[in-house]
């Protein structure tokens, strides 16, 4: 082993646990990943799961900082939501100490936005935004189970909007008449594009979803194209509604996994937005965890 | 027993089988209903299921006419789709003889609409439209698992649009994070109205669905209100998109069950359409089956 860790950071979501080991300069020296999201770990098993995955990183008892669904009611310890507008100092001040025999530990707060028109929350994405807060104003899109569109203005998170895109796709695939129709097949870019274009041209999302079935019944779509078409309809609807809300002004950036960012970039290009840079979600999480941890020195 | 039946009609859908016994004047003298939709009856069991439910109605071997999903690929015998525009004569000409030892029998065709922008099909609703075809031009809304908006012009079905509303609600309730959050409770008209109003004001349906969760997390909605709120969001989105497509001109009529028509009428009223008469779906099915059968005399 080299030098001892100066921080263990965790992006601990509903379906996945990703750990980062930092050196004293804030560089990530190692990463570990496990399908040990809070939905997979039995209640009360969070400490054991973290200890097992972190292993010898825990030597020397470095501080531990967790973000994501682990701070939800179903997680290890419920932490508050910081209401918008929320900047780095607000989020650092809302870190919640976590009692654990593994050492000094904290869980990050989430962010909420409550307006007359809508309630919104996020947990984990706020940490990924921290490195971007210092930069240009704009909108950050974080695709996933519950995709987020996050407005950054003047160094603060000022608004957010969630879409059920990923969960809707998975649920319809597993438990609907559309899933019963799907045949396995390779990703089909043409069927995906067709779905995106349908949604960009038509606001009736719950109709376009179902139309996948009629396309097959009438012979215009093959059963092994249905998954890609439905993915296109759902991502296309999110891009349509997200762009409508954020308007043509603000720059847009994607933060997430390479695969999902590729699909979203494709859909955004079909909507006329080709100027969308991409940032790795893991890198953004590590960056945000390190930033948040700086306020903990000596805490 | 009174006089022998002159026709046995069946509205045989995915989840339900409803039988009508007609006298020689076309009056319904008896009805029977069973949860024996084509998804419940094992393959090959359709004849036995029909015989068991019809019972002594079969004495004298009256003609039998079936409509609905029973004519789909998963049904008893696949019948064609008649493309729009489709009138009563087109549908009568497309009746498909059904070989069965129960007597002379036919299954109705479905209706399809294939445009560059969209594929649409229906089975069963076309029969319910027949009695209305003779009347005023307009749009008929048939709420359900896959709701239909059907355009009637000049005595023909000229266009249709399906919405996944009912299946989406049931799937999300049984298999999503929203369902996990729901607590049982009485129907909540205020929560339903709130969901409808959200959808009428905002096209981002897949975001509004998920916002139900944040409303609970932030304390503005109780867990036993989530089902009504989600129902409002989904029905509201359908009404918003359906009205947008049909425009302010054509009269609208509801055809379906009393419970669903009540919810749709409420949502339409919130959208400014208070002039929406209601027709019982069972009555419309019986009426349509009798009309279709008249072409079969002596066949």
Interface residues (C-beta under 8 A of the other chain):
Chain A: X73 X81 X112 X114 X117 X118 X119 X120 X121 X146 X161 X162 X163 X164 X165 X167 X168 X171 X172 X174 X175 X176 X177 X198 X201 X202 X203 X204 X205 X206 X207 X208 X209 X210 X211 X213 X214 X215 X217 X218 X220 X221 X234 X237 X238 X241 X242 X244 X245
Chain B: X73 X81 X112 X114 X117 X118 X119 X120 X121 X146 X161 X162 X163 X164 X165 X167 X168 X171 X172 X174 X175 X176 X177 X198 X201 X202 X203 X204 X205 X206 X207 X208 X209 X210 X211 X213 X214 X215 X217 X218 X220 X221 X234 X237 X238 X241 X242 X244 X245
